């Protein structure tokens, strides 16, 4: 008998995120699928994503939601720069088990002058894992960029061709 986890396949059209994305690297391997109107992020739950009970850690789910929400907001507004998270809330609905593919997507975006609001979900092949709501700030100054970068050089997880 093998202790190896049976893994769901990564769905067609998803590509692995490149390294060097700061804290987002903690989700590795993590994948994205981007179109003109939508950005989805997902991963196969592996031991490094699990908590002591052997299911996907809530922090992993929250990070996946934050990455998806921030990029979804930026895609909707057509500006691929940093938009700091003001609030992110999550309702955990069911467990994501090791080996399962989970996918996060935005289902509604509302853009205001300086803020973006969104709601979305994280899903497995068995249904809803979590629902989330996010609020993001659209800075109108460069004072947030303390490491020498500017909004023009910030890295987005959304790949633009």
N, C-alpha and C positions, 0 to 999 in steps of 0.2 A: 504494500500500500504506500502510495506516494503522499508526501506532505505538500507537494506543489499545488498552488492555487490554480484552479481553472479560470482562465481570463477571457472576458468578453473581447472581441476584436474592436479595434478603433474603427469607427465608421468611415466610409469613403468620403473623401473631400477634406478631411481634417489633416493638418500638418503640425508637426511638433514645434513648440515655441523655441526660439533660439535662446542660448544662454546669455547671461549678463543683464537680466531684467530685475535685479535686486531681489527683494523678498519673494517675488513671483517665482523665482527659481526653486523655492521650497516646495512647489507643487510638482516638480519634475517627476516623471515626464508628463507634461501638460500639452494639450493640443488646441488648435483654433481652426475655425472655418469662417471665413469672412466673405460677404457679398456686398453689393452696393448699399443694401438696406439693413443688414443684420450681421452681428458678430456673435458666434457661439464659442464657448470654451468647454473643454471636457478632459477627463482623465479616467484611466482604469484604476480603481482603488487597489493600492498595493500596501504591503506591510508598513512602509514609511508614512502612509496616509492614515493609518489606523490608530485607534485609542486602545486602552487596556482591555476593552471588551471585544476587540477584534473587528470593530466596524469603523467606518470613516469618521475621523475626528471632526468635531464641530468647527474647529479653527480652520481646517482644510476647506470645509464647505463655505465658511464665511469668506475666506480669501478668494475662493473661486467666484463667489457672488460679487465681491468687490471688483475683481478684475473685469468680469463680464459687464457689470453695471457702469463702471467708469468708461470703458471702451465703447459700450453701447450709447451712452450719453454723448461722447465725443463724435461718434459716427453720425448720430442724429443731427448734431449741430454743424458737422462738416469741418471741425477744427480738431486736428490731431495733436493736442498738447495736454499737459497735465491739468486735471480737474480734481482738486482735493476732495476727498470724501468728508462730508459734513455729518451725515448720519447714515447708518446702515443697520437695518433691523432684519431679523430672520426668524421665521417659524419653522422649526424642525418637525417634519411630518412623519418620516419613516427612515429606517436605517439603510445606509448604503453599505453593502457587504464587500469584503475583499474579493477582487476579481471582477466586480461589476463595472461597466462603463457608466459614468455619470456625466451629464451634460447640462450646462448652465446657459440660459438665454433670457433676453429682455422681452417682455410682453407688452410694455407700454412706456412711453417717454413723454414727458411734458417739459418743454423748455421755456424758461423765463429769461429776463435780461441777464442776470448774474447767477442764476441757479438752474439746475436741471434735476428733475424728479423722475424716478423710474420704478417699475416693479417687474419682477421676473421670477423664474423658478429654476430649480435644479431637479433633473429627472434621471431615473434609471430605467432599465427595461421593464421594471415592475411598477413604475408609476412615479408619483411625486415624492421627492426626498425632502425638499424644502421650498418655501416661498420667501422672497426678500423684497424689501423696499429700500431705495437709496436716494439721498439728496447730495448733490455735488455743487461745488462752488466754481464759478468761471472767473478767475482772477483777471483784472484789467491792468496789472502792473507786473514788473519782473522781480519784485522784492522777495518772492517766495523761492527763487532759484539761488540758493546759497552756495552751491558747489561749482560755480563757474559756468554752468549751462544757462541757456535762456529758453524761453518757450519755443523758439524756432528750432532748437536743436534737441529738444526732449524726445525720448524714444516712446513711441506708441506700440502697443501690442498688435495693433491693426496694421497689416501690411498693405501698403498702397502701391499699385503698379503704375 
